[in-house]
């Protein structure tokens, strides 16, 4: 039997049931014909996530298996301790909010995966070597960077499908997850804890010897949100703080959670609602995760609407609402970016908004958009979503060599 954290423990609870006939009928609207097996697996995954969400809650209050990977310990080979971020490198708006919330940088684990198991984890980068640096998904409240975790399948597939000698290992950061605090106290490790930890992992790789232009920053779901935030942080603060490293050479966003406001004011015509039956997460679970990540109190929700680190595809920031018709967020200076989306993704609409804004600011020669017909949220973690997942993995690898 798989360990709890080795199963599909990615996003939290799901309400409702999947009607197979409805899902299959809707799939006919696209050119993608789901097999009954796929529909059944989505349903099973929903039930599994329900169970693991409950078990995860029990774990967080210290009742069950303390061996489940988190930011407090290293599990197995390939794990290293990432040093804290120097105080003078946590700056600007992020520093102000971190101080307000008593968020300080602490040592956290990071995990290497090597294509060649004979390669020492301490081996310095070879000339021109690139590194895939992963920020994992999980709604900022679940998931793990551990090599045996479900999200590491994405990295293992990249290594398996890579034909380039320049990509031979990956690295993932075990950032602190947000969790509910005691009533009235707010959340434990809310924003910007994960961003500070992602910065620590990035600084570690640069100090290890990787050139910034050879770092491929990868994020899936909430990890995509975190990858966008880290890139924005480096870009926004580099001029005034030259001791900060440059932005990564490439950015890969897989089903990125780009607009946290959608959970609080869902449009009945949005993909959040229309794709609900086709997927394995729902607005209720996402709303809970978002509130915990934002701080846990009602007044903290406002952060999601106007903070570019949190909701880069917020309709308010993008100027897409009657009340706010002027765009106040820019992606100018962002590195070349690969955005992956699925037509059945919960975040399908907000990912489109993100793509449009990035293309407008950077141009189509810098932003590559890949959409897979009939693909669910974060489909690259599911073995049964082949051949789509393998095709996409190879596309990204080929793109990364550009």
Secondary structure as UniProt FT lines:
FT   HELIX           4..6
FT   HELIX           20..27
FT   TURN            28..31
FT   HELIX           36..60
FT   TURN            61..62
FT   TURN            66..67
FT   TURN            71..72
FT   TURN            77..78
FT   STRAND          79..82
FT   HELIX           87..89
FT   HELIX           92..100
FT   TURN            101..102
FT   STRAND          108..114
FT   TURN            117..118
FT   TURN            121..122
FT   TURN            127..128
FT   STRAND          130..135
FT   TURN            139..141
FT   TURN            147..148
FT   TURN            150..151
FT   HELIX           152..161
FT   TURN            165..166
FT   STRAND          167..173
FT   TURN            183..184
FT   TURN            191..192
FT   HELIX           193..208
FT   HELIX           212..214
FT   STRAND          215..220
FT   HELIX           222..237
FT   TURN            238..240
FT   TURN            242..243
FT   STRAND          250..254
FT   HELIX           260..263
FT   TURN            268..269
FT   HELIX           271..274
FT   HELIX           276..278
FT   HELIX           283..294
FT   HELIX           298..302
FT   HELIX           303..306
FT   TURN            308..310
FT   TURN            312..313
FT   HELIX           315..318
FT   TURN            322..323
FT   TURN            332..333
FT   STRAND          336..342
FT   TURN            343..344
FT   TURN            346..347
FT   HELIX           348..362
FT   TURN            364..366
FT   STRAND          367..372
FT   TURN            373..374
FT   TURN            377..378
FT   HELIX           379..381
FT   HELIX           383..385
FT   TURN            386..387
FT   HELIX           388..400
//
